[in-house]
Amino acid sequence: MTDNWPGMPGDEEAPSGSNAHEFTVSELSGALKRSVEDRFGHVRVRAELSGVKRAASGHVYFSLKDDSAVLDGVCWRGSAQRLAFVPEDGLEVICTGKLTTYPARSKYQMVVEHMEPAGAGALMALLEERKKKLATEGLFDADRKRQIPFLPKVIGVVTSPTGAVIRDILHRLSDRFPRHVLVWPVLVQGEGAAAQVAAAIKGFNAIDGKGAMPRPDVLIVARGGGSIEDLWAFNEEVVVRAAAESEIPLISAVGHETDTTLIDYASDLRAPTPTGAAEKAVPVREDLRFTIADLGRRLEGQRMLTVRDRQERLAGLARGLPSPKDILGLAQQRWDDLSERLPRGLMAMAQIKSAQLNRLVGGLSAGRLKQLATYRGEQLGSTSRRLNPAYRRRLEDLGARLQASGRMLDSLSYERVLERGYALVEDASGTPVTKAAQLAAGDNVAVRFSDGVRGMQVQDGEASPPAAPPAPKAKKAAKAKPKPEPKKDERQGSLL
C-alpha cells in the first residue's frame, strides 16, 4: 500500500514559494498512525520479552526483541487479565496484535491482544523456574503435608460441574463407600480458571461447619487430561499457594498419570487420575465389613483361648491350696480350746486380784493414817522454818540494792544539775542546744530552770558580763529529819 501525500518524500521537489501543503506536527503524526495501523492492522510476532513492567493501571509494558532489533509493546489491562501465564523477562513468546504509533514520543509500538509462550519448551522452562522459586519458599516440603482421613464424612470437590470428572468421582465413591460430597464448580481451563480454583480452595477452608453447610474433611482438586497449555491453570502461583495454605487435607488429581502440575507438589497427596483420587479418599466398604467380621472372629477366638488358659491356670493354683475344710477345722479347734480355757482363766484372775486387795486392805488403819499425817505435818513445818529467814534476808538485800540504784539514778538526773544554777536551752522543736552557732538572732528558745521553763529570744552580739551576784541569804536551819523507827521483830510478841 502506498499513500501519496503532498509534500511527502518521492514527490518532485516543490519550487520555492510554491503552494505545497504545510502539515502540523499533529496532522503528520496522525497520518503516520493511520498508515501504520492500516498496513499492520494484524500481525503475529515471535520474540523474547524484555523489561516487563506492570503499571498501577493494570497495563503491561515490555519490549520484544531478537538478535538485531527491539520493538516496544503494550498489553492493555483487559488483555493482560486474560493471559494464561505471567509475562517474565527472557521468556520467548508469540504475540498477536497490531502496530501503532505513539505520537507523543514519535515512536511506534505493538499493541498485544494475545500472548502465548513460544512452544512447550518455553512453557517447560517457565514451569521449572516457577517450581524452583516455590520450592525455595518451602511450599513443597514434606513436613507441611497432612495425613488424609481414613474415612471422611464430607468430601469437597473442586472441578467443572459439566465434565466427566465429577461423574467418575461420584460413581467411584458410590461403589466404594458413599459419602456426602460438596462440589464447588470452577473453570478448569482458560481465562480466570486459576483464580476460581484458588478461590474454591479458600472458600472450603472458610467454612466453619457451625451452620447448615458442613465443613469438608478432605478436598479433591480434579481435572481431566490435556496438553500442558490446557493444564496451565494448575501451575499458577495463586493455585499452588492456596493448596499449600489449605488447612483441610487436599488430594490433587489433575490430568492423567503422566501429567504433572505444580499443585501436585503442594498438595498433601497426589492421585494419578480423578478416579484414583476417589479411591484414595475412601476405603472399600465391603473390604471394611470383611475386615471387621474377620477381626471379630479372631477376637472371639482369642477371648475363648484366654478364658480357657485362665481356667487351667486357676485349676493348677487351686490344687496347691489346702482344703477349706482343713483351714476352717483348725480355726474351729482353736476356738473350742479358747472357749474352754476362758472361764477358768477368769476365775483364776479374780482370785489373784481378790488376794491383792485383801493385802492392801489389811495394811490400812485409822491410827496409821493419823500417824502418817502427823509425820508429814512436822516435815512441812520444819521446812517452812528453814526457808522463811532465808527468804526475808534475800528480800532485804534486793530492797537495799534497789534503793542504792534509785539514789544513783537521782544523782545523775539533769534536774539535779539545774538545781545547781544551770539551765537547759531548747530550740523551737524541743531539741537541746549545745553550741551558740546553732542559734541565730531572733530565734525563739525555751530555757528550762529547776523550777520551770521560760521563753526567750536570741539577740545579736555577745552577752555582757554578768553583774556581781547578790549576797547570799542566810540559810535556814535545816529541819532535822525524824529518825526512822526501829523495825520490830515480827517474831517477838508485843507486851501491850
PLY file of the C-alpha trace (Angstrom):
ply
format ascii 1.0
element vertex 496
property float x
property float y
property float z
element edge 495
property int vertex1
property int vertex2
end_header
0.00 0.00 0.00
1.35 3.39 -0.94
-0.02 6.65 0.41
0.84 9.70 -1.67
0.67 12.80 0.42
1.53 16.20 -1.00
5.00 17.18 0.02
5.95 13.62 1.06
9.36 12.32 0.01
9.19 10.94 -3.51
7.28 13.85 -4.97
9.03 16.25 -7.26
10.76 18.93 -5.36
8.40 21.85 -4.98
9.87 25.11 -6.11
10.50 27.72 -3.55
7.39 29.72 -2.81
5.07 27.02 -4.24
1.63 26.17 -2.87
2.81 22.82 -1.20
0.62 21.73 1.76
2.04 22.51 5.13
1.39 19.88 7.86
1.21 20.48 11.55
3.05 18.00 13.71
-0.22 16.52 14.92
-1.53 16.13 11.36
1.61 14.39 10.24
1.66 12.14 13.34
-1.99 11.21 12.77
-1.33 10.43 9.11
1.58 8.19 10.05
-0.52 6.46 12.74
-3.30 5.69 10.23
-0.81 4.45 7.67
0.90 2.10 10.12
-2.37 0.76 11.56
-3.85 0.21 8.08
-0.76 -1.56 6.84
-0.07 -3.62 10.01
-3.56 -3.95 11.50
-2.99 -7.61 12.41
0.48 -9.06 12.97
1.90 -12.09 14.76
5.40 -11.68 16.20
7.72 -14.23 17.78
10.23 -12.58 20.09
11.80 -12.54 23.55
10.31 -10.46 26.35
12.49 -7.82 27.96
11.88 -5.07 30.53
8.44 -6.34 31.56
6.72 -3.79 33.78
3.15 -3.84 35.12
1.76 -0.35 35.78
-0.62 0.55 38.60
-3.39 0.84 36.00
-3.02 -2.85 35.12
-1.38 -2.28 31.73
1.76 -4.28 30.96
4.67 -2.59 29.15
7.59 -4.54 27.67
9.98 -4.84 24.75
10.01 -7.53 22.06
13.49 -8.23 20.76
15.52 -10.62 18.68
19.19 -10.65 17.78
19.18 -7.34 15.92
16.05 -5.32 16.69
13.77 -4.17 19.50
10.06 -3.42 19.30
8.16 -1.72 22.14
4.96 -3.43 23.18
1.99 -2.81 25.43
-0.80 -5.08 26.63
-3.82 -3.22 27.91
-5.35 -4.24 31.24
-8.28 -6.18 29.75
-5.98 -8.27 27.57
-3.42 -8.70 30.36
-6.06 -10.18 32.65
-6.89 -12.82 30.06
-3.31 -14.07 29.72
-2.85 -17.71 30.73
0.57 -17.01 32.26
2.55 -14.17 33.82
4.91 -12.45 31.38
8.51 -12.52 32.56
11.83 -11.28 31.23
13.68 -13.73 28.97
10.55 -15.70 28.03
10.10 -16.38 24.33
6.53 -15.63 23.32
4.27 -15.32 20.28
2.31 -12.06 20.34
-0.75 -11.27 18.28
-1.94 -7.69 17.83
-1.42 -4.59 15.72
1.22 -1.93 15.19
0.52 1.65 16.07
2.40 4.80 16.85
2.74 6.90 19.97
2.73 10.49 18.66
3.74 11.97 21.99
7.19 10.40 21.65
7.47 9.85 17.89
7.76 6.08 18.31
5.90 3.05 17.14
4.84 0.09 19.23
2.83 -3.09 19.13
-0.48 -3.37 20.96
-0.64 -7.01 22.02
-4.10 -8.55 22.24
-2.99 -12.15 22.83
0.27 -13.64 24.06
1.35 -17.25 24.48
4.66 -18.93 25.22
6.56 -19.95 22.12
6.09 -23.72 22.28
6.27 -26.35 25.00
9.95 -25.76 25.55
9.32 -22.23 26.76
6.46 -23.39 28.95
8.60 -26.08 30.50
11.37 -23.58 31.16
8.85 -21.26 32.83
7.44 -24.19 34.77
10.87 -25.26 36.04
11.76 -21.72 37.05
8.48 -21.32 38.96
8.92 -24.73 40.54
12.37 -23.78 41.87
11.03 -20.49 43.21
8.15 -22.08 45.11
10.32 -24.94 46.36
12.77 -22.40 47.77
9.90 -20.87 49.77
9.22 -24.29 51.31
5.76 -24.84 49.78
6.70 -28.36 48.68
8.31 -29.51 51.96
7.23 -32.93 53.19
6.73 -31.75 56.78
3.92 -29.44 55.59
1.82 -32.32 54.29
-1.09 -33.61 56.41
-2.46 -37.11 56.79
-5.57 -37.91 54.73
-8.50 -39.01 56.97
-9.19 -42.75 56.78
-12.97 -42.35 56.42
-14.05 -38.72 55.87
-17.67 -37.80 56.45
-17.74 -34.93 53.94
-15.65 -34.64 50.75
-15.23 -31.34 48.91
-14.55 -31.50 45.17
-13.18 -28.58 43.13
-13.78 -29.24 39.43
-16.01 -28.44 36.47
-19.64 -29.43 37.14
-20.29 -30.37 33.49
-17.35 -32.64 32.70
-16.90 -36.38 33.05
-14.54 -35.90 36.01
-17.22 -35.24 38.61
-19.31 -38.17 37.34
-16.32 -40.51 37.60
-15.59 -39.33 41.17
-19.21 -39.70 42.31
-19.53 -43.12 40.66
-16.36 -44.43 42.28
-17.34 -43.05 45.70
-20.73 -44.70 45.38
-19.10 -48.05 44.55
-16.53 -47.94 47.34
-18.13 -46.06 50.25
-20.91 -43.47 49.67
-20.09 -40.18 51.35
-21.57 -36.69 51.48
-19.99 -34.72 48.58
-19.85 -30.93 48.15
-18.96 -29.71 44.63
-17.52 -26.23 44.08
-17.95 -25.54 40.34
-14.99 -23.82 38.67
-13.39 -23.36 35.28
-10.51 -25.77 34.83
-9.03 -24.22 31.68
-8.63 -20.83 30.11
-9.07 -17.31 31.37
-9.89 -16.98 35.07
-9.55 -20.70 35.79
-6.62 -20.31 38.21
-8.37 -17.59 40.21
-11.56 -19.67 40.50
-9.69 -22.79 41.65
-7.77 -20.83 44.28
-10.98 -19.15 45.47
-12.72 -22.54 45.76
-9.93 -23.97 47.94
-10.02 -20.92 50.19
-13.83 -21.00 50.26
-13.93 -24.59 51.52
-11.40 -23.70 54.23
-13.52 -20.72 55.28
-16.50 -22.96 56.18
-16.63 -23.30 59.98
-19.15 -26.16 60.00
-21.42 -24.47 62.58
-24.19 -23.67 60.12
-26.16 -25.76 57.65
-23.11 -26.18 55.41
-20.79 -28.92 56.75
-17.02 -28.47 56.62
-15.26 -30.98 54.35
-12.80 -33.41 55.92
-10.80 -33.72 52.70
-10.62 -31.80 49.38
-10.15 -33.16 45.85
-8.97 -30.81 43.09
-9.59 -32.65 39.85
-9.41 -32.18 36.07
-9.21 -34.48 33.08
-6.17 -34.88 30.86
-4.91 -32.38 28.30
-1.89 -30.59 26.96
0.43 -28.52 29.06
-1.41 -25.41 27.93
-4.73 -26.93 28.98
-3.39 -27.76 32.44
-1.52 -24.49 32.87
-4.05 -23.03 35.34
-2.87 -25.59 37.93
0.72 -24.33 37.54
-0.17 -20.76 38.53
1.24 -19.45 41.80
-2.16 -18.47 43.16
-3.39 -22.07 42.91
-0.19 -23.57 44.33
-0.17 -21.18 47.28
-3.84 -21.83 48.02
-3.21 -25.60 48.04
-0.18 -25.22 50.33
-2.09 -22.97 52.77
-5.18 -25.22 52.92
-5.94 -26.39 56.45
-8.09 -29.20 55.03
-6.04 -32.13 53.65
-6.02 -31.87 49.85
-5.72 -34.51 47.12
-4.65 -33.31 43.66
-5.95 -35.25 40.63
-5.09 -33.14 37.59
-4.65 -34.84 34.21
-3.60 -38.39 33.57
-0.96 -40.38 35.44
1.88 -38.99 33.29
0.75 -35.36 33.71
2.43 -33.36 36.47
1.48 -29.88 37.62
2.80 -27.73 40.46
-0.32 -28.31 42.55
0.75 -31.96 42.80
3.84 -30.90 44.76
1.91 -28.58 47.10
-0.97 -30.98 47.81
-0.96 -33.46 50.68
-1.49 -36.42 48.34
-1.30 -36.83 44.55
-3.65 -39.16 42.71
-2.86 -40.35 39.17
-6.43 -39.68 37.97
-9.67 -38.21 39.36
-10.96 -41.77 39.79
-7.80 -42.61 41.70
-8.43 -39.62 43.96
-11.83 -41.06 44.90
-10.16 -44.39 45.65
-7.59 -42.71 47.89
-10.24 -40.65 49.68
-12.34 -43.57 50.99
-11.79 -47.27 51.60
-13.96 -50.06 50.15
-16.95 -50.62 52.41
-17.17 -54.35 51.68
-13.50 -54.76 52.49
-14.08 -52.97 55.80
-17.03 -55.23 56.57
-14.98 -58.31 55.79
-12.06 -56.99 57.86
-14.32 -56.15 60.80
-16.01 -59.55 60.63
-12.64 -61.29 60.43
-11.30 -59.27 63.35
-14.47 -60.09 65.31
-13.97 -63.82 64.72
-10.33 -63.58 65.69
-11.24 -61.57 68.78
-13.85 -64.14 69.85
-11.39 -67.00 69.30
-8.71 -65.19 71.27
-11.20 -64.49 74.05
-12.10 -68.17 74.31
-8.43 -69.14 74.35
-7.76 -66.58 77.07
-10.66 -67.81 79.20
-9.57 -71.44 78.78
-5.99 -70.55 79.66
-7.11 -68.66 82.78
-9.28 -71.59 83.82
-6.37 -74.00 83.51
-4.09 -71.71 85.49
-6.74 -71.24 88.17
-7.23 -75.02 88.45
-3.47 -75.52 88.80
-3.22 -72.89 91.52
-6.25 -74.34 93.30
-4.55 -77.75 93.54
-1.73 -76.18 95.53
-4.05 -74.66 98.13
-5.19 -76.53 101.30
-8.78 -77.68 101.65
-11.17 -75.05 103.01
-12.46 -77.66 105.49
-8.96 -78.13 106.85
-8.44 -74.38 107.25
-11.81 -73.89 108.97
-11.33 -77.06 111.10
-8.11 -75.73 112.65
-9.78 -72.41 113.40
-12.76 -74.11 114.97
-10.47 -76.28 117.10
-8.64 -73.24 118.42
-12.00 -71.57 119.13
-13.19 -74.54 121.14
-9.92 -74.68 123.11
-10.03 -70.98 123.98
-13.72 -71.18 124.89
-12.97 -73.88 127.44
-9.96 -72.06 128.93
-11.62 -68.64 129.22
-13.90 -69.37 132.27
-11.05 -70.97 134.20
-8.78 -68.02 133.39
-11.38 -65.53 134.54
-11.82 -67.34 137.88
-8.07 -67.55 138.44
-7.59 -63.85 137.66
-10.45 -62.88 140.00
-8.85 -64.88 142.85
-5.46 -63.23 142.29
-6.93 -59.71 142.31
-9.01 -60.53 145.42
-5.91 -61.63 147.32
-4.07 -58.44 146.34
-6.96 -56.31 147.50
-7.09 -58.11 150.85
-3.38 -57.48 151.39
-3.83 -53.78 150.71
-6.89 -53.51 152.97
-5.07 -55.23 155.80
-2.31 -52.61 155.71
-4.75 -49.69 156.11
-5.98 -48.36 159.57
-7.14 -45.02 161.12
-4.26 -44.85 163.61
-1.65 -45.43 160.94
-3.18 -42.74 158.70
-3.13 -40.22 161.62
0.49 -41.10 162.39
1.44 -40.56 158.72
-0.40 -37.21 158.61
1.36 -36.02 161.79
4.75 -37.01 160.40
4.14 -35.19 157.12
2.97 -32.05 159.00
6.12 -31.98 161.11
8.23 -32.28 157.94
6.37 -29.37 156.35
6.74 -27.12 159.42
10.47 -27.82 159.69
10.94 -26.96 156.02
8.95 -23.70 156.42
11.01 -22.60 159.43
14.20 -23.14 157.49
13.00 -21.24 154.39
11.37 -18.11 155.99
14.61 -16.46 157.33
16.38 -17.11 154.03
13.55 -15.52 152.04
13.50 -12.49 154.38
17.24 -11.91 154.04
17.00 -12.20 150.28
14.22 -9.61 150.09
16.09 -7.15 152.34
19.20 -7.48 150.20
17.24 -6.84 146.98
15.48 -3.83 148.59
18.81 -2.28 149.62
20.19 -2.73 146.10
17.08 -1.15 144.59
17.35 1.94 146.91
21.04 2.35 146.02
20.23 2.25 142.31
17.47 4.84 142.81
19.82 7.21 144.63
22.43 6.84 141.88
19.83 7.45 139.16
18.58 10.55 141.00
22.11 11.92 141.35
22.73 11.50 137.61
19.48 13.25 136.61
19.83 16.55 134.73
17.35 18.07 137.17
19.98 17.93 139.93
22.27 19.89 137.59
19.58 22.53 137.08
19.26 22.90 140.87
22.91 23.93 140.99
22.17 27.06 138.86
22.49 25.68 135.35
19.80 25.96 132.65
18.86 23.81 129.60
18.29 25.69 126.31
15.95 24.08 123.75
15.09 25.32 120.25
11.59 25.60 118.83
11.44 21.86 118.09
12.43 20.92 121.65
15.97 19.83 120.72
18.66 20.80 123.28
21.10 23.48 122.05
24.71 22.66 122.84
26.54 25.34 120.77
26.00 29.03 120.18
26.43 28.53 116.44
23.16 26.59 116.37
21.20 29.77 117.09
20.75 32.98 115.12
19.49 36.39 116.12
15.75 36.43 116.55
15.37 32.69 117.22
12.93 31.77 119.94
14.23 29.39 122.54
12.94 27.78 125.73
15.14 27.95 128.81
14.42 25.26 131.36
15.31 26.04 135.02
14.97 23.82 138.02
11.58 25.28 138.87
10.09 25.87 135.38
10.52 26.95 131.74
10.77 30.50 130.29
10.57 31.51 126.63
13.30 33.86 125.38
14.53 35.39 122.09
18.15 35.39 120.96
19.69 38.82 120.40
22.66 39.56 118.14
26.07 40.27 119.67
27.90 38.89 122.60
26.29 38.96 126.06
27.58 41.45 128.63
29.38 40.07 131.66
27.05 39.14 134.48
26.62 41.51 137.41
28.02 40.73 140.79
25.98 38.10 142.43
23.88 39.25 145.37
24.91 38.41 148.85
23.76 35.04 149.78
20.88 34.89 152.13
21.25 33.22 155.44
20.28 29.70 155.07
17.57 28.49 157.24
18.47 25.86 159.65
17.90 22.55 158.13
14.97 20.81 159.61
16.08 17.77 161.34
14.84 14.71 159.73
12.95 12.39 162.01
14.83 9.31 162.88
13.34 6.20 161.49
11.70 4.00 163.96
13.45 0.77 164.60
11.97 -2.15 162.86
10.08 -4.50 165.01
10.90 -8.10 165.04
7.75 -9.71 163.90
8.85 -12.90 165.55
8.62 -11.25 169.01
5.24 -10.58 170.53
4.08 -7.18 171.79
3.83 -6.55 175.52
0.94 -4.08 175.04
0 1
1 2
2 3
3 4
4 5
5 6
6 7
7 8
8 9
9 10
10 11
11 12
12 13
13 14
14 15
15 16
16 17
17 18
18 19
19 20
20 21
21 22
22 23
23 24
24 25
25 26
26 27
27 28
28 29
29 30
30 31
31 32
32 33
33 34
34 35
35 36
36 37
37 38
38 39
39 40
40 41
41 42
42 43
43 44
44 45
45 46
46 47
47 48
48 49
49 50
50 51
51 52
52 53
53 54
54 55
55 56
56 57
57 58
58 59
59 60
60 61
61 62
62 63
63 64
64 65
65 66
66 67
67 68
68 69
69 70
70 71
71 72
72 73
73 74
74 75
75 76
76 77
77 78
78 79
79 80
80 81
81 82
82 83
83 84
84 85
85 86
86 87
87 88
88 89
89 90
90 91
91 92
92 93
93 94
94 95
95 96
96 97
97 98
98 99
99 100
100 101
101 102
102 103
103 104
104 105
105 106
106 107
107 108
108 109
109 110
110 111
111 112
112 113
113 114
114 115
115 116
116 117
117 118
118 119
119 120
120 121
121 122
122 123
123 124
124 125
125 126
126 127
127 128
128 129
129 130
130 131
131 132
132 133
133 134
134 135
135 136
136 137
137 138
138 139
139 140
140 141
141 142
142 143
143 144
144 145
145 146
146 147
147 148
148 149
149 150
150 151
151 152
152 153
153 154
154 155
155 156
156 157
157 158
158 159
159 160
160 161
161 162
162 163
163 164
164 165
165 166
166 167
167 168
168 169
169 170
170 171
171 172
172 173
173 174
174 175
175 176
176 177
177 178
178 179
179 180
180 181
181 182
182 183
183 184
184 185
185 186
186 187
187 188
188 189
189 190
190 191
191 192
192 193
193 194
194 195
195 196
196 197
197 198
198 199
199 200
200 201
201 202
202 203
203 204
204 205
205 206
206 207
207 208
208 209
209 210
210 211
211 212
212 213
213 214
214 215
215 216
216 217
217 218
218 219
219 220
220 221
221 222
222 223
223 224
224 225
225 226
226 227
227 228
228 229
229 230
230 231
231 232
232 233
233 234
234 235
235 236
236 237
237 238
238 239
239 240
240 241
241 242
242 243
243 244
244 245
245 246
246 247
247 248
248 249
249 250
250 251
251 252
252 253
253 254
254 255
255 256
256 257
257 258
258 259
259 260
260 261
261 262
262 263
263 264
264 265
265 266
266 267
267 268
268 269
269 270
270 271
271 272
272 273
273 274
274 275
275 276
276 277
277 278
278 279
279 280
280 281
281 282
282 283
283 284
284 285
285 286
286 287
287 288
288 289
289 290
290 291
291 292
292 293
293 294
294 295
295 296
296 297
297 298
298 299
299 300
300 301
301 302
302 303
303 304
304 305
305 306
306 307
307 308
308 309
309 310
310 311
311 312
312 313
313 314
314 315
315 316
316 317
317 318
318 319
319 320
320 321
321 322
322 323
323 324
324 325
325 326
326 327
327 328
328 329
329 330
330 331
331 332
332 333
333 334
334 335
335 336
336 337
337 338
338 339
339 340
340 341
341 342
342 343
343 344
344 345
345 346
346 347
347 348
348 349
349 350
350 351
351 352
352 353
353 354
354 355
355 356
356 357
357 358
358 359
359 360
360 361
361 362
362 363
363 364
364 365
365 366
366 367
367 368
368 369
369 370
370 371
371 372
372 373
373 374
374 375
375 376
376 377
377 378
378 379
379 380
380 381
381 382
382 383
383 384
384 385
385 386
386 387
387 388
388 389
389 390
390 391
391 392
392 393
393 394
394 395
395 396
396 397
397 398
398 399
399 400
400 401
401 402
402 403
403 404
404 405
405 406
406 407
407 408
408 409
409 410
410 411
411 412
412 413
413 414
414 415
415 416
416 417
417 418
418 419
419 420
420 421
421 422
422 423
423 424
424 425
425 426
426 427
427 428
428 429
429 430
430 431
431 432
432 433
433 434
434 435
435 436
436 437
437 438
438 439
439 440
440 441
441 442
442 443
443 444
444 445
445 446
446 447
447 448
448 449
449 450
450 451
451 452
452 453
453 454
454 455
455 456
456 457
457 458
458 459
459 460
460 461
461 462
462 463
463 464
464 465
465 466
466 467
467 468
468 469
469 470
470 471
471 472
472 473
473 474
474 475
475 476
476 477
477 478
478 479
479 480
480 481
481 482
482 483
483 484
484 485
485 486
486 487
487 488
488 489
489 490
490 491
491 492
492 493
493 494
494 495
